[in-house]
Amino acid sequence: MDIEFSEINKSFGQVHANADISLKIPGGEIFGILGENGAGKSTLMKVLSGYINPDSGEISLGGEVSHISSPADAIGYGIGMLHQDPLDFPPMQVIENFVLGQKGRMILTYKERIKEFQTFQNKFGFSLDPRAYVESLTVGERQQLEILRLLWLGVRVLILDEPTTGISAQQKDKLFRALQLLAGEGKTIIFVSHKLEDVESLCDEVVVLRKGRKVGKVSPPYKTDQLIEMMFGKQITLLTPEPAVKERVTLELKDLVVEKYPLRIEDVNLQLKAGEVVGLSGMEGSGQDILLRACVGLLRPVAGQVIINGKDLSHKTYLEFMQNKVSYLPASRMEEGLVPGISIAEHFTLTGNTDRKLFIDKEQFRQKTQEKIDEYHVIGRPETPVESLSGGNQQRVALSLLKESLNILLLEHPTRGLDIESAIYMWEKLKERCKKETSIIFISADLEEILRYSDRVLVFFSGYVSKPLDSRHTSLEQLGQLIGGKGWEDELVAKESYEPSK
């Protein structure tokens, strides 16, 4: 189905998210929409999928003007959207989520639903347990579930908003194969991203947005420098970080055993130095998040010790870890990191009122919020509700809320949803903390990010944890092999202690 946008405009207060965007998307293609954070990509797609009504302009589908004012209208036209944060119900089973929104098909028995689900997922090589609860799935698996649900609803146009953020390389390969199969069947795929390598390898055409406006459309062969300049209006230089490791030990893990069904991690030993950055790498669901949460008191170890600055906090609460200047930023921004329904300024009021004063100086917090907005280049205002921000801007807000003076900072996918320029800037801010002797442990699905910014790397595979690897002497190929389960015979032999470079 061909899609045509004609002079679409949408503003949020003083922010003009979409400005006179006119664009044609041919049916049966994988069409890329590329742009920096806040460029207007998600807004335009939410207009098409009925989640947002435009201020002006119209959309034609198959040559006829459409009237889309809700997601139900969009589904009626055969348009479905997979959001950055999947819209599912974690306390429910996979099969229960799969049948949500069905009309006239609810008379199917439970066994018939399971059979239909298996037929759909077998087509794409997915392997979800229909009886599993969604809260037990990884981000990539939740994406797979949402794709299957939308296809069962009969969508002919599938919109994917930043779908490769926070998923493993293997899950990305599986996703891309599924999208290519769907395009081959004549379905229209709209792939929204800020990742150049993804659109270059997947998309038949790419349109670039910048600051709410259409900059231009590009066809293969793509030139990376050209796309970067269209996205940002300038060329971007990658950061080459310098190590800031000191002698002082901020975190020590001794024979740590952590369990979260169905995974168990055993005998983890690590000494984290002040100013050091340790990256956790592996397929999603291999145990990285379990270790991270044990290091901040959100999971109690089965055995072993978690020692912070010489103090054993193994069975202490999250609050006690925070009191010892350990901070944690989760991957799920709107579920665990931010509070929907309140503004950016109210977030700073909540986190900044540490003295528990009876009366709050709103103007003081508003000024502080504006300073942080300027410092972290957030596209928004102090009174902007966090849920109305783009995913990348939500991530910037979450990072800006972290306390200045920290001993240890634990991060899940810190550059999730950030474009190249924002990711570089964010790591500059994190490395500034390292120079002040803050230690960092972070999870990332981006192997280049792991090797570029880590002093050492821990690789996870099905609950096994490698000895610490010196990132300077580890290649992308070696890292990929370990993540895929190869070479562990050498890596698991005698996990001797390792002193990081200074």
BELVENBEL-V979906 format. One line per field, one symbol per residue. phi: phi as a letter, one per 40 degrees, with the letter a starting at -180 (. if undefined). A space follows every 10 residues. Layout:
phi: ???
This chain:
phi: .cbbcbfcba bbgccccbbf cbabbccgbc bcbbicdgch ccdccccccg cbcccahabb bggbccbbba dccccccgbb bccdbdcbbd cbcdcccdcc gcbgbccccd cccdcccccc ccdbgcbccc cccdccccdc cccccccccc cccgcbbbbb bfcccgbccc ccdccccccc cccccgccbb bcabcccccc cbccabbbba fgbccibbbc ccbdcccccc cbgacbbccb cbcbcbcccc bbbbfcbbba dcbbbbfcba bcccgcbbcb bicdgchdcc cccccbgcbc ccagbbbbfg bcbdbccdcc ccccgbbbbc ccdccbcbbc gbcccccccc cccccfccbb cccccccccc ccdcccfcci bdcccccccc dccccccdcc cccccbcbbb bbfcbdgccd cccccccccc ccccccgccb bbbacccccd ccbccbbbbb afgcbcccbc ccbbcdcccc ccccgbgcdc cccfcccbcc cb
